[in-house]
Amino acid sequence: MDENPLPEVTEQFARTLAPEPDEVIAEMDAKADREGFPTVGPAVGGWLRLLARLVDATRVFEFGSGFGYSAYWIAPAIPADGEIVLTEIDADELDEARGFLDRGGFTDRAVFEHGDAIETIEEYAGPFDVVLIDNEKHRYTEAFEAVRETVPVGGVVVADNAIEAGPLDFEAVRALLAGEDIDTNEPSRGIADYLERVRDDPDFETGLLPLGEGVAVSVRVD
């Protein structure tokens, strides 16, 4: 899509309510703007931290961590003896994430895994109170299936880019969710498949957070 379907005023207002970014987050935001690197942004970052606090999260797993932006927002909500697992296929980005979290004083609760996130989760038994899915869009459903059984009742699975992301076609996603048989690109079909999967899962309830590029939040209820 050429135009983000989410209103900018909502994003701006949400930012005024989010926790005040520290100097490390400010540097990460500047890096993202300078390099055109996609992050969830401060409005969604503040929500991720709040969600972690609401569920008293002690363990977090991320499918795709980039240079650690989301993890840095979440980390203050995790106790020092807790754990947030960052996964990233790009070794240089993972090194940057390690540096940023070290500067923030959060490496005591961070684990840095280089490699494919869906392969990495197989090495962990859980439970994970918060899961962030932000890897390749066509693999969102695969990620959910891989982590589903590690999420306890009350835990949440959060998926970024539910509305907007690069080649994602929002109208195509809406059409697919409405049951229409249309031809579209792989990322759009991947997001639609994921949203349909979590919507129809009897053990989860899902809602949409209309911030950033759209965040689907699924809580385990059974």
C-alpha positions in Angstrom: 0.0 0.0 0.0 1.2 3.5 -0.6 -0.5 5.0 2.4 -0.5 3.6 6.0 -4.2 2.9 6.9 -3.5 3.8 10.6 -4.0 7.5 11.5 -0.8 9.3 12.4 -2.6 11.3 15.1 -3.2 8.1 17.0 0.5 7.2 16.9 1.5 10.7 18.0 -1.0 10.7 20.9 0.1 7.3 22.0 3.7 8.5 22.1 2.8 11.2 24.6 1.6 8.5 27.0 4.5 6.1 26.5 7.4 6.0 29.0 10.0 8.6 28.3 12.7 7.1 26.1 16.2 7.1 27.7 19.3 8.1 25.8 19.9 4.6 24.4 16.4 4.4 22.9 16.9 7.9 21.5 20.1 6.6 19.8 18.3 3.5 18.5 15.5 5.7 17.1 18.0 7.9 15.4 19.8 4.9 13.9 16.5 3.5 12.6 15.6 6.8 11.0 19.0 7.2 9.5 19.2 3.7 8.1 15.6 3.2 7.3 15.6 0.2 9.6 12.0 -0.9 10.6 11.3 -1.0 14.3 8.1 -1.0 16.3 8.6 2.6 17.3 8.2 4.1 20.8 4.4 4.0 20.9 4.3 0.2 20.3 7.5 -0.2 22.4 5.7 1.4 25.4 2.8 -1.0 24.9 5.1 -4.0 24.8 6.6 -3.0 28.1 3.1 -2.4 29.5 1.9 -5.9 28.3 5.0 -7.5 30.0 4.1 -5.7 33.2 0.4 -6.7 33.0 1.2 -10.4 32.8 4.1 -10.2 35.3 6.4 -11.6 32.7 9.5 -13.3 33.7 10.4 -15.0 30.4 10.1 -13.5 26.9 11.0 -14.9 23.5 11.4 -12.8 20.3 11.2 -14.2 16.7 13.4 -11.6 15.0 15.1 -9.0 17.2 17.1 -6.8 14.8 19.4 -4.6 16.7 17.4 -5.1 20.0 14.9 -2.3 19.8 11.8 -4.2 21.0 13.9 -6.1 23.6 15.2 -2.9 25.0 11.7 -1.6 25.5 10.6 -4.8 27.2 13.7 -5.4 29.3 12.8 -3.0 32.2 9.6 -5.0 32.8 11.5 -8.2 33.3 13.1 -9.0 36.7 16.9 -9.3 36.8 16.5 -13.1 37.3 14.2 -13.3 34.4 15.0 -14.0 30.7 14.4 -12.4 27.4 15.6 -14.4 24.4 16.7 -12.4 21.4 17.0 -14.2 18.0 18.6 -12.7 14.9 19.9 -14.2 11.7 22.2 -11.2 11.1 25.3 -11.6 13.4 26.2 -7.9 13.1 22.7 -6.8 14.2 22.8 -9.2 17.1 26.1 -7.7 18.2 24.6 -4.3 18.1 21.6 -5.5 20.2 24.1 -6.9 22.8 25.8 -3.5 22.9 22.6 -1.5 23.4 21.2 -3.8 26.1 24.6 -3.8 27.8 24.6 0.0 27.9 21.1 -0.1 29.4 22.2 -2.5 32.1 20.0 -5.3 30.9 22.4 -8.1 29.8 21.8 -9.9 33.1 18.4 -10.9 31.7 19.1 -11.2 28.0 20.1 -14.2 25.9 21.4 -13.6 22.4 20.8 -16.4 19.9 22.3 -16.2 16.4 20.4 -18.1 13.8 16.9 -19.0 12.6 14.3 -18.2 15.4 12.0 -21.1 14.5 14.9 -23.5 14.9 16.1 -21.8 18.1 12.7 -22.1 19.8 13.0 -25.9 19.6 15.9 -25.6 22.1 13.6 -24.0 24.7 11.0 -25.7 26.8 9.2 -22.6 28.0 7.1 -21.3 29.5 7.2 -17.9 27.9 4.9 -15.2 29.2 5.3 -12.9 26.3 6.2 -13.9 22.7 6.9 -11.3 20.0 6.6 -12.5 16.4 8.4 -10.2 14.0 10.3 -12.4 11.6 9.5 -13.1 7.9 5.8 -12.5 7.4 5.2 -15.7 5.5 6.5 -17.6 8.5 4.3 -16.0 11.2 2.0 -19.0 11.4 5.0 -21.4 11.5 6.4 -19.3 14.4 3.1 -19.5 16.3 2.9 -23.2 15.9 6.4 -23.6 17.1 5.9 -21.5 20.3 2.2 -22.1 21.0 2.6 -24.9 23.6 5.1 -22.8 25.6 2.7 -20.0 26.3 0.8 -20.5 29.6 -2.7 -19.4 30.4 -2.6 -15.6 30.7 0.5 -15.4 28.5 0.4 -13.3 25.3 1.6 -13.7 21.7 2.2 -10.4 20.0 2.6 -10.1 16.2 3.9 -6.9 14.6 3.0 -5.8 11.1 -0.6 -7.0 11.2 -1.7 -4.1 9.0 1.3 -2.5 7.3 4.8 -3.7 6.3 6.7 -3.0 3.1 5.0 -5.1 0.4 2.0 -6.0 2.6 -1.3 -5.3 0.8 -3.8 -4.3 3.5 -6.8 -4.7 1.2 -5.7 -8.1 0.2 -5.3 -9.2 3.8 -8.8 -8.0 4.5 -10.2 -9.8 1.5 -8.5 -13.1 2.5 -9.8 -12.8 6.1 -13.3 -12.3 4.6 -13.0 -15.6 2.8 -12.3 -14.2 -0.7 -10.1 -16.2 -3.0 -7.7 -13.6 -4.5 -4.1 -13.6 -5.9 -1.7 -11.6 -3.7 1.9 -11.6 -2.6 3.5 -13.9 -0.1 3.8 -11.5 2.8 0.1 -10.5 2.6 -1.0 -14.1 2.4 1.3 -14.9 5.4 -0.2 -12.2 7.6 -3.8 -13.3 6.6 -3.0 -16.9 7.3 -1.6 -16.0 10.7 -4.5 -13.8 11.7 -6.9 -16.5 10.6 -5.0 -19.1 12.6 -5.0 -17.1 15.9 -8.6 -15.9 15.4 -9.8 -19.5 15.1 -7.7 -20.9 17.9 -10.1 -21.8 20.8 -7.3 -21.4 23.3 -6.5 -17.8 22.5 -8.4 -14.5 22.2 -7.0 -12.0 19.8 -7.4 -8.2 19.4 -5.8 -5.6 17.2 -3.7 -2.7 18.6 -4.0 0.0 16.0 -0.5 1.5 16.5 2.7 1.5 14.5 2.1 -0.9 11.7 -0.6 -2.8 13.5 -0.1 -5.3 16.4 -2.1 -8.4 16.9 -2.3 -9.4 20.5 -3.4 -12.9 21.4 -3.9 -14.0 25.0 -4.0 -17.6 26.1 -7.3 -18.2 27.9 -7.4 -22.0 28.1 
